[in-house]
Structure formats: C-alpha cells, structure tokens
Amino acid sequence: MTDQPRVHLSRAFRPAFDALDAFSKTVREQATQSGIDDRLAEIVQVHASQLNGCAYCVRIHVDRAVEAGLDADVIAQIATWRESGVFTERERAGLELAEAFVFIHEDGIPDDVYDRVGGILSEKEYVALSWLLVSINSFNRVAIAGRYPVPPRTKTGA
C-alpha cells in the first residue's frame, strides 16, 4: 500500500460532489414521501455500507440510525439479519434488496428477490428504496476510493 495520500474526491471536484449530495437529498425526500421511514432507510444504508466495506459511511449511518431510534442491539444485528428476529418483514425486504444492489454485478436484481421484495413493498416504496441504495452505493465508492479516515472517537464522541 502506498504512503501517498489519496485524492479526496469530494474536495477535488466539488461540483460533482455537490451534485451527488443534492441527488442524495432528493432521493431521501422522495423515500420519505413514499413511505420509507428513517429506521428502514438507515438500516439499509448501514448494511450496504458494511457490505461495501465503507467504514466512513457505516459510521455516518450508524449515527443517523441512533438518531432514528435504533439501539445498539438492533444495529449489531444488521450484519446477521437473516438469523435475527429483530427486524420487521419490511426491514428484511429492505436488507435483502440492499444486498442485491451491492452485488448487482453478479446477477442484477434476481427475479426471486424482486418478486419477494415486491410482494412486501409497494412499487412506490421499492422504487424509492432502490434509489436510496443507488445513492449510498455511490457515496461508498467515493469514500472507499479516497480512503476516507475513520479515527477512534474521543470520549465526547467528536
């Protein structure tokens, strides 16, 4: 691994990052209007970030998950959601869709996932959650490419 610092993409070409940020806000507003609550939105964004290996985005979305009312037990169960009983049917559908979007290069969105998730979420919710996942996957790639640091937190949480 090189000792050279990575280009911080969000600073190096601010207009592109600002456009991505605006896109993210639009997508989040649409998700809310489509019935995707903060809890579900943060659960899927934490999981996508975990699967992509983006510690930077995991930290951001865990903080937002706490703000949305999730406790440490629920957050810890995200990585093992298939074996856990703490998630609703809608949340489980969102987690499965998050995995399909992270690994979209393998099989696209498999028909069985599409059918299962589509049987739980409305079309409007499916579309909104899909765009939310496009957004978080984009941010994951920006942060991972730049190796954004995730230092230990101080006692004050800063």
C-alpha positions in Angstrom: 0.0 0.0 0.0 1.3 3.4 -0.9 2.1 6.0 1.7 0.8 8.7 -0.6 -2.4 10.3 0.5 -5.4 9.6 -1.7 -7.2 12.3 -3.6 -10.2 13.4 -1.6 -12.8 13.3 -4.4 -15.4 15.4 -2.6 -12.9 18.2 -2.3 -11.0 17.7 -5.6 -14.1 18.3 -7.8 -16.6 19.9 -5.6 -19.3 20.4 -8.2 -19.6 16.7 -8.8 -19.8 16.0 -5.0 -22.4 18.8 -4.6 -24.5 17.2 -7.3 -24.2 13.8 -5.6 -25.2 15.4 -2.3 -28.2 17.1 -3.9 -29.2 13.8 -5.5 -28.9 12.1 -2.1 -31.2 14.7 -0.5 -33.8 14.4 -3.3 -33.7 10.7 -3.1 -34.2 10.8 0.7 -37.1 13.2 0.4 -38.7 11.0 -2.1 -38.2 8.0 0.1 -39.9 9.7 3.0 -42.8 10.7 0.7 -43.1 7.2 -0.5 -43.4 5.7 3.0 -39.8 4.7 3.8 -39.3 5.7 7.4 -35.9 6.8 8.9 -35.4 3.5 10.6 -35.7 1.5 7.4 -33.6 4.0 5.4 -30.8 3.8 7.9 -30.9 0.1 8.3 -30.4 -0.5 4.6 -27.7 2.2 4.3 -25.7 0.7 7.2 -26.0 -2.7 5.6 -25.0 -1.6 2.1 -22.0 0.3 3.6 -21.0 -2.7 5.7 -21.1 -5.0 2.6 -19.1 -2.5 0.5 -16.5 -2.2 3.3 -17.1 1.6 3.8 -16.2 2.3 7.4 -16.7 6.0 6.8 -20.4 5.6 5.7 -21.1 2.9 8.3 -20.1 5.5 11.0 -22.3 8.2 9.5 -25.3 5.9 9.1 -25.0 4.3 12.5 -25.1 7.7 14.0 -28.2 8.5 11.9 -29.7 5.2 12.9 -29.3 6.1 16.6 -31.0 9.4 15.9 -33.8 7.4 14.2 -34.3 5.4 17.4 -32.3 2.2 16.8 -30.5 0.9 19.7 -27.1 -0.9 19.8 -28.7 -4.4 19.8 -30.6 -3.7 16.5 -27.6 -2.1 14.9 -25.4 -5.0 15.8 -27.9 -7.4 14.3 -27.9 -5.8 10.9 -24.9 -7.8 9.7 -26.7 -11.1 10.8 -30.2 -10.1 9.8 -31.2 -13.4 8.3 -30.6 -15.1 11.6 -32.1 -12.3 13.7 -35.6 -11.8 14.8 -35.4 -8.1 15.5 -36.4 -6.9 12.0 -39.9 -6.4 10.6 -40.9 -8.1 7.3 -40.4 -4.7 5.5 -36.9 -4.2 7.0 -36.0 -7.8 6.0 -37.1 -7.0 2.5 -35.0 -3.8 2.5 -32.0 -5.7 3.8 -32.4 -8.3 1.0 -32.7 -5.5 -1.6 -29.6 -3.8 -0.2 -27.6 -7.0 -0.7 -28.9 -7.3 -4.3 -27.8 -3.7 -5.0 -24.4 -4.2 -3.5 -23.8 -7.4 -5.5 -25.7 -6.2 -8.6 -22.7 -7.0 -10.8 -23.2 -10.7 -10.1 -26.9 -11.3 -11.0 -28.5 -8.0 -11.4 -31.6 -7.9 -9.1 -32.5 -11.6 -9.2 -36.1 -12.4 -10.1 -36.8 -14.2 -6.7 -35.5 -11.1 -4.8 -37.5 -8.8 -7.0 -40.7 -10.9 -6.5 -40.2 -11.4 -2.8 -39.4 -7.7 -2.1 -42.1 -6.6 -4.5 -44.6 -8.7 -2.6 -43.8 -6.8 0.6 -43.1 -3.3 -0.5 -45.4 -1.2 -2.8 -44.0 -0.3 -6.2 -43.5 3.3 -4.9 -41.6 2.0 -1.9 -39.5 -0.4 -4.0 -38.5 2.4 -6.4 -37.7 4.9 -3.5 -35.6 2.3 -1.6 -33.8 1.4 -4.9 -32.8 5.0 -5.5 -31.7 5.3 -1.8 -29.5 2.3 -2.4 -28.1 3.7 -5.7 -27.2 6.8 -3.6 -25.5 5.1 -0.7 -23.5 2.8 -3.1 -22.3 5.9 -4.9 -21.2 7.5 -1.6 -19.5 4.3 -0.6 -17.4 4.3 -3.7 -16.3 7.9 -3.2 -15.3 7.3 0.4 -13.6 4.0 -0.3 -11.7 5.3 -3.3 -10.4 8.2 -1.2 -9.7 6.0 1.8 -11.6 8.5 4.0 -10.3 8.1 7.5 -12.3 6.8 10.4 -10.3 7.6 13.5 -11.2 6.5 17.0 -13.7 8.7 18.7 -12.9 10.8 21.6 -14.8 10.5 24.9 -17.0 13.3 23.8 -18.0 11.4 20.7 -16.5 14.0 18.3 
